[in-house]
Amino acid sequence: MTTLKIAELPTDYPAYQAGMREGDVLLAVDSEKVSTWTQARLKISTVAEGDAIDFKVKHENGEIERFIVDRCAMMNLTKKEEV
């Protein structure tokens, strides 16, 4: 099973400031389950710039949480890994 783990997320990025962390696993984008980074990027790209995106992530401690982040902030994720 592929998981979408955030491998690098600088502390000055809005996604980090919203509460996402390195090691979090992306589960869904705007309530749609995603299983590849290609799917996630495609879903993000359909949202108009300046609009918010609803992300569902699983933290390393197992807690599942939702975050609302500006689309531009998510485009700044510089390094991702599929595990």
C-alpha positions as CSV (number, residue, x, y, z in Angstrom):
1,M,0.0,0.0,0.0
2,T,1.3,3.4,-1.0
3,T,1.2,6.2,1.6
4,L,1.9,9.9,0.9
5,K,4.3,11.0,3.6
6,I,5.4,14.6,3.8
7,A,9.2,14.3,3.8
8,E,10.1,18.0,4.1
9,L,8.0,21.0,5.2
10,P,9.9,24.2,6.1
11,T,8.6,26.0,9.2
12,D,7.9,29.2,7.3
13,Y,5.4,27.5,5.0
14,P,1.7,28.2,5.7
15,A,1.0,24.4,5.6
16,Y,3.4,24.0,8.5
17,Q,1.9,27.0,10.3
18,A,-1.5,25.4,9.9
19,G,-0.3,22.4,11.8
20,M,1.0,19.9,9.2
21,R,4.4,18.3,10.0
22,E,7.1,16.3,8.3
23,G,6.1,12.7,8.6
24,D,2.4,13.4,8.3
25,V,0.6,11.2,5.7
26,L,-1.8,12.8,3.3
27,L,-5.1,10.9,3.2
28,A,-7.5,13.2,1.3
29,V,-7.7,16.5,-0.6
30,D,-11.1,18.3,-0.5
31,S,-12.7,15.1,0.9
32,E,-11.4,12.9,-2.0
33,K,-9.1,10.1,-1.0
34,V,-5.7,10.3,-2.7
35,S,-3.2,7.5,-3.1
36,T,-0.5,9.1,-5.2
37,W,1.2,12.4,-5.4
38,T,0.0,12.8,-8.9
39,Q,-3.6,12.5,-7.7
40,A,-3.0,15.0,-5.0
41,R,-1.3,17.5,-7.3
42,L,-4.1,17.1,-9.8
43,K,-6.7,17.7,-7.2
44,I,-4.8,20.7,-5.9
45,S,-4.4,22.2,-9.4
46,T,-8.2,22.2,-9.9
47,V,-8.7,24.7,-7.0
48,A,-8.5,28.3,-8.0
49,E,-5.5,30.3,-6.7
50,G,-6.3,32.0,-3.4
51,D,-9.0,29.4,-2.6
52,A,-8.6,27.2,0.4
53,I,-8.1,23.4,0.2
54,D,-9.3,20.9,2.8
55,F,-6.6,18.4,3.7
56,K,-7.0,15.3,5.8
57,V,-3.7,14.0,7.2
58,K,-2.6,11.3,9.7
59,H,0.1,12.4,12.1
60,E,2.9,10.0,13.1
61,N,1.1,9.5,16.5
62,G,-1.9,8.1,14.6
63,E,-4.1,11.1,15.1
64,I,-6.1,12.1,12.1
65,E,-6.7,15.8,11.5
66,R,-8.1,18.2,8.9
67,F,-6.4,21.4,7.8
68,I,-7.6,24.2,5.6
69,V,-4.7,25.7,3.7
70,D,-4.4,28.3,0.9
71,R,-3.7,26.6,-2.4
72,C,-0.5,28.6,-3.0
73,A,0.8,27.3,0.3
74,M,0.5,23.7,-0.7
75,M,2.3,24.2,-4.0
76,N,5.3,25.1,-1.9
77,L,5.9,21.5,-0.6
78,T,9.4,21.0,-2.0
79,K,10.0,17.4,-1.3
80,K,7.6,14.5,-1.0
81,E,8.1,10.7,-0.9
82,E,5.8,7.8,-1.7
83,V,6.4,5.0,0.7
